[in-house]
Amino acid sequence: MGLFSALLGNAGAVNQETLVKDYGKLLITGEEIELGFKLIRDTFIFTNKRLILIEKQGITGSKIEYKSITYKSISRFSVETAGTFDLEAELKIWVSSEANPSIVKQFNKSVNVYDVQNVLAHHVLK
């Protein structure tokens, strides 16, 4: 992930071994990481069971919040691809029956947003 993308808050893909090393302790038996993305200080992970959002807080980032969202609680989602002059694609996720999206993430062009959509569709539409 380039510095310019990071400064804009765009997410870039993270390698699976790194995610397992850093966040494997969050996984339950039989749970596997499928995709992961990192913003400047935050990470979000798609597993075969749930979506995990890791948000570092405070100046030092030593306080960390781990949010787990089961796929069955996701009522809808949208993916907006990057255009010719856009720097990023966007993912929006609505949890339960909320009017506004609960999660909004931007991806840099290095991320295939169709892969993200495919993982969500696979789990949400079961």
C-alpha positions in Angstrom: 0.0 0.0 0.0 1.5 3.3 -1.0 1.9 6.2 1.3 -0.4 8.4 -0.8 -3.2 5.8 -0.5 -2.6 5.4 3.2 -2.9 9.1 3.8 -6.2 9.2 1.9 -7.5 6.4 4.1 -7.7 3.8 1.4 -7.4 0.2 2.3 -4.8 -2.1 0.8 -4.7 -5.9 0.9 -2.7 -7.7 3.6 -1.1 -11.1 3.1 -2.9 -14.0 4.9 0.2 -15.2 6.8 0.6 -11.7 8.4 -3.1 -11.6 9.4 -2.9 -15.1 11.0 0.3 -14.1 12.9 -1.2 -10.8 14.1 -4.8 -11.8 14.7 -4.9 -15.6 14.9 -5.8 -15.4 18.6 -9.2 -13.9 17.6 -10.2 -17.0 15.6 -12.3 -19.9 16.9 -11.7 -23.5 16.0 -12.5 -24.1 12.3 -12.4 -20.4 11.5 -10.1 -19.3 8.7 -9.1 -15.9 7.3 -10.2 -15.4 3.7 -9.3 -11.8 3.0 -7.9 -8.9 5.0 -7.3 -5.2 4.4 -5.4 -2.5 6.3 -6.0 1.2 6.6 -3.4 3.5 8.3 -4.1 2.0 11.8 -7.2 -0.1 11.3 -7.6 -3.6 9.8 -10.6 -5.5 8.7 -10.7 -9.2 8.1 -13.2 -11.5 6.3 -13.2 -15.0 7.8 -15.3 -18.0 6.8 -17.5 -17.2 9.9 -17.6 -13.4 10.3 -16.2 -9.9 9.5 -13.7 -8.7 12.1 -12.9 -5.0 12.4 -9.8 -4.0 14.3 -9.8 -0.3 15.2 -6.8 1.2 17.0 -7.6 4.2 19.2 -5.8 7.0 20.9 -2.6 8.7 20.0 -0.4 5.7 20.6 -2.8 3.2 19.1 -2.3 0.9 22.2 -6.1 0.8 22.8 -7.7 -1.6 20.3 -11.4 -2.4 19.7 -12.2 -5.7 18.0 -15.7 -5.7 16.4 -17.2 -9.0 15.2 -20.1 -8.9 12.7 -21.7 -12.1 11.8 -22.6 -12.4 8.1 -26.2 -13.3 8.9 -26.6 -9.8 10.6 -25.6 -8.0 7.3 -28.9 -7.0 5.7 -27.3 -5.5 2.5 -24.1 -4.2 1.0 -22.9 -2.2 -1.9 -19.6 -2.0 -3.8 -18.7 1.0 -5.9 -15.9 0.5 -8.3 -13.2 3.0 -9.0 -13.7 5.1 -12.1 -11.1 6.3 -14.6 -10.2 9.3 -12.4 -11.1 7.9 -9.0 -8.4 6.8 -6.6 -10.6 4.3 -4.8 -13.4 1.9 -4.7 -15.9 1.9 -1.8 -17.6 -0.8 0.2 -20.7 -0.1 2.3 -22.3 -2.6 4.7 -25.6 -2.3 6.5 -26.1 -4.3 9.7 -29.7 -5.4 10.5 -32.2 -2.8 9.4 -30.2 0.4 9.9 -31.0 3.2 7.5 -27.4 4.3 7.0 -24.5 1.9 6.4 -22.7 0.8 9.6 -19.4 0.3 7.8 -17.9 2.3 5.0 -14.5 1.4 3.7 -12.4 2.7 0.8 -10.0 0.5 -1.2 -7.1 1.6 -3.3 -6.8 0.4 -6.9 -4.5 -2.5 -5.9 -7.6 -4.2 -4.4 -9.9 -6.1 -6.7 -13.2 -4.9 -5.3 -15.0 -7.8 -7.1 -13.1 -10.2 -4.8 -14.5 -8.4 -1.8 -18.0 -8.4 -3.2 -17.6 -12.1 -4.0 -16.6 -13.0 -0.4 -19.5 -11.0 1.1 -22.0 -12.4 -1.4 -20.8 -15.9 -0.7 -21.4 -15.6 3.1 -24.4 -13.2 3.2 -26.5 -14.9 0.5 -26.2 -18.4 2.0 
